[in-house]
């Protein structure tokens, strides 16, 4: 999504994204939708909008849902999440797993890059080690830590040759894991595990930023990238499974305004509006729901506000909890998002939940006031300064921020300054710690609660912009990786989530749903339980 990629979505959507594995069973988008003009003869083209430009189309550097959507279309992994929501062999034709679950041997099929060169096992080895190389500075490098010695190499404590991925020959990739990982074949469908063409990557450091230099191995290839205007992908004639690809073209506009996008949809300039790459206007949602046009589905994602725990006053856990407790989530859902979201009283969404009860009460102003008073006393603060809440450009994010700004003023007497930034700038500033409070989101990269908890494991973890770290929390996550009993593992993860919620480096606000409208002629778009879309099997009929 992920970074889930951190999704550049409105208040009612996120992808994940990055983004991102599969969970909860994939299913095709519903077949009812808005009226549309009849399909004319000629190329089959799906027209959609992305609310912001993808920051990158490089699998190693992507960390957001918009980038990941482009990557899923232009690349292919050893496995791919199928129409049934499960991982299936893709570039890998055959997969053998050792009895102890530590060694995976992937036998590759004949496949090619979009420039016609063969895809080899060495391309995977090179890509994974490149993402782990500290010099690459990949924020998602930790997603490869399941490999033996991967974390050690990324932290300068081992050599590249020590990492558990080896190209035995052009067609054979041998992978050795640190611990048995039941969801590993879901991970190999995730974009951090995609191959890259070494010659192309080393030929230009800007290879992934322009259509003319971009090379992938997926069902589509990049034809046009007019920055901040449009992105066009066309069917790749070198893709190994090209006969399964029915669309000739994916045409993405880049319009930030949700009302303009919906107007384009109504005027038959778009075939799809809303999730997973953009948003529906919040003011239009009641009418869209009443008309039956809007389709909504829950996904495994959480809308959050992150705190910078290295910057006062949010270095204090009680102050962080005060701000989290004071949010009235239900009123935000009822009056702003309006798409059947659920108030988030924990980090992990319901489909993966490990807790048996909520960690706190929604909109608990009295508890919030008490926490703020105690936290201020601990920090020697007599009056709270004006604080800044940052969010990326979106009508939905703005409305949520304004509502919470008002709630915090009324409940805690704190003045909040709102700061709106363009997506790429917002991402860069948050990554660099240039924020006090920042809107965020996370959707699962695979169908396991660890995908949410792992985000906050290390202070210097690529996507842990809060800079929070807790030794006991890390110990529990490490312990969970070794526990083979599912129920005991769930209890360990529940203990870890309880620590997170007690220290509150980020305030969960609501669990996501995806809402969108589409033309009747659009068929076969696969939307999985993690909120990810795949256009490989899409069609215009």
MOTA-V347829 format. One record per backbone hydrogen bond with DSSP energy under -0.5 kcal/mol. NH is the residue of the N-H (numbers start at 1). CO is the residue of the C=O. Records with the same first field share a line. If there is no record, write none. Layout:
NH: CO + CO
This chain:
2: 16 + 17
4: 5 + 441
5: 2
6: 3 + 63
7: 5
9: 7
13: 10
18: 1 + 2
27: 527
29: 525
34: 518
45: 43
46: 249
47: 45
48: 46 + 251
50: 253
51: 277
57: 208
59: 57
61: 58
62: 58
68: 64
69: 65
70: 66
71: 67
72: 68
73: 69
74: 70
75: 71
77: 79
78: 188
79: 188
80: 88
82: 86
85: 82
88: 80
90: 78
91: 77
92: 78
93: 107
94: 107
96: 105
98: 103
101: 98
104: 102 + 175
105: 96
106: 104 + 173
107: 94 + 105
108: 106 + 171
109: 91
111: 109
112: 238
113: 117
114: 216
116: 113
119: 111
121: 170
123: 120
124: 120
125: 121
126: 122
127: 123
128: 124
129: 125
130: 126
131: 127
132: 128
133: 129
136: 133
137: 133 + 134
139: 137
140: 60
141: 138
143: 140
144: 141
145: 142
147: 144
148: 176
150: 147
153: 149
154: 150
155: 151
156: 153
157: 152
158: 152
162: 159
163: 160
164: 148
165: 163
166: 174
168: 166 + 172
169: 172
172: 169
173: 106
174: 166
175: 104 + 173
176: 164
177: 102
178: 146
179: 146
181: 101
184: 181
186: 183
187: 183
188: 184
189: 186
190: 187
193: 190
194: 191
195: 76
196: 123
198: 196
201: 197
202: 198
203: 199
204: 200 + 201
207: 204
209: 206
210: 207
213: 210
214: 210
217: 74
218: 74
220: 73
221: 234
223: 232
224: 232
226: 230
227: 225
229: 226
230: 226
231: 252
232: 224
233: 250
234: 221
235: 248
236: 219
237: 235
239: 236
242: 239
244: 241
245: 242
246: 244 + 538
247: 538
248: 44
249: 44
250: 233
251: 46 + 249
252: 231 + 250
253: 48 + 251
254: 229
256: 254
261: 257
262: 258
263: 259
264: 260
265: 261
266: 262
267: 263
268: 265
269: 264
270: 264
271: 47
272: 47
273: 517
275: 515
277: 274
278: 274
284: 281
285: 281 + 282
288: 284
289: 285
290: 286
291: 287
292: 288 + 289
293: 288
294: 288
295: 516
297: 514
299: 512
300: 529
301: 299
302: 442
303: 510
304: 440
305: 507
306: 438
307: 505
308: 436
309: 307 + 466
311: 308
314: 311
316: 313
317: 315
320: 316
321: 317
322: 318
323: 319
324: 320
325: 321
326: 322
327: 324
329: 327
332: 328
333: 329
334: 330
335: 331
336: 332
337: 332
338: 333
342: 511
344: 509
345: 343
352: 349
353: 349 + 350
359: 345
363: 327
364: 325 + 361
365: 363
368: 364
369: 365
370: 366
371: 367
372: 368
373: 369
374: 370
375: 371
376: 372
377: 373
378: 374
379: 375
380: 376 + 377
381: 376
387: 415
389: 417
390: 388 + 437
391: 419
393: 421
398: 394
399: 395
400: 396
401: 397
402: 398
403: 399
404: 400
405: 401
406: 402
407: 403
408: 404
409: 405
410: 406
411: 407
412: 408
413: 408 + 409
414: 408
417: 387
419: 389
421: 391
426: 422
427: 423
428: 424
429: 425
430: 426
431: 427
432: 428
433: 430
434: 429
435: 433
436: 388
437: 388
438: 306
439: 390
440: 304
442: 302
443: 2
444: 300
447: 22
448: 446
451: 448
452: 449
453: 449
454: 450
456: 453
457: 454
461: 458
464: 461
465: 463
467: 464
474: 470
475: 471
476: 472
477: 473
478: 474
479: 475
480: 476
481: 477
482: 478 + 479
483: 479
484: 482
486: 484
489: 485
490: 486
491: 487
492: 488
493: 489
494: 490
495: 491
496: 492
497: 493
498: 494
499: 495
500: 496
501: 497
502: 498
503: 499
504: 500
507: 305
508: 506
509: 303
510: 303
511: 342
512: 301
514: 297
516: 295
517: 273
519: 271
520: 34
522: 519
523: 521 + 539
526: 534
527: 27 + 525
528: 526 + 532
529: 23
531: 528
534: 526
538: 535
539: 523
541: 521 + 539
